[in-house]
Amino acid sequence: MSQQRTPLIAGNWKMNGRLEDGAERAEDLAGRMQAKGGGGFQMLLCPPATLLTAVGAAIADSGIFLGAQDCHFNDSGAHTGDISAAMLADLGCSHVIVGHSERRADHGENDALVNAKAAAAIAAGLIAIVCVGETEAQRDAGETNQVVAGQARGSVPDGANAGNLVIAYEPVWAIGTGRTPTAAEVQAVHAMIRATMAGITNDQTAAGCRILYGGSVKPGNAAELLSLADVDGGLVGGASLSADDFWAIATAAG
Ligand code: 13P
C-alpha cells in the first residue's frame, strides 16, 4: 500500500445472494462502516444486478460504494438481457467490474470488448475495474507478464486515468482455490502492471491508479497481501459473502 493511493476493498458477490441475506449482509457492513467513521480504506460492494437496489438502500449514507459486475458497451438499444453503464449509474452505482476472468471464460469476452465496456463505464461517470490475470498453464509456461501486460494494453481504454480506472490482478488459478501466488510474486506482477500503465497512459496515471489483488484473499492472508507496495486493495470473492470475513479483510487495510 502507498500513502498516495487509498486502499479499495471490493466484494464481488458473483452470482450469489437473495434479497434477504444480501440486504442483511450489506446492512451489517454499513453499520460497521458507520461506527468506524471515514478514512483508512474505501469499501465497495458488487452484488448481482438483482440486488443492486436493495444493497444500495442498505448502504445509503454509510460511505460504502455500490458497484456492478458487468455492463454493456452501448448506452441503450436492442440487447436483450444486458444492462448499460448509464442504467447502473441511475441505480447509484459508482463502480463496475469489467473483464472478470469468469466473463472472459463463460461469455467469450476478449480485450477489445472489455475495452469498449470500460470506455462505456467511464463515459457514464463510473469507475471501471478492469480485470486481468493469467491461467495456471500460462504461469507454468513463464508467460504471466506477457499475458497480463497484453490484457492491460488491450483492455484499458483511451481516456483512462487514476480517477476513473482501477486494475484488478486476478490470477485465474487463484480464484476460489485457496491458492495464491507468493507475496513476492504478487508484488512483482503489480509493479509490472504499473510500469505497463505508464506506457499505456502516463506516469501520473500509473502512479495514482489503484491495482487490486484478487484470488483467494482471506482474513488470514489479507494483511500480508495488502502490505505490498503496489497492492492498493483487494477484489474479494468467496470471503466477501461473510460480513465478518470481509470486514476482517478490510480492516487489515487500515
Ligand atoms: P475468490 O476470492 O473467491 O478467490 O474470488 C476472487 C474473485 O474472482 C473476485 O473477483
Boltz pocket constraint, residues with backbone or C-beta under 6 A from the ligand:
constraints:
  - pocket:
      binder: B
      contacts: [[A, 12], [A, 100], [A, 170], [A, 174], [A, 175], [A, 176], [A, 177], [A, 178], [A, 214], [A, 215], [A, 216], [A, 217], [A, 235], [A, 236], [A, 237], [A, 238], [A, 239]]
      max_distance: 6.0
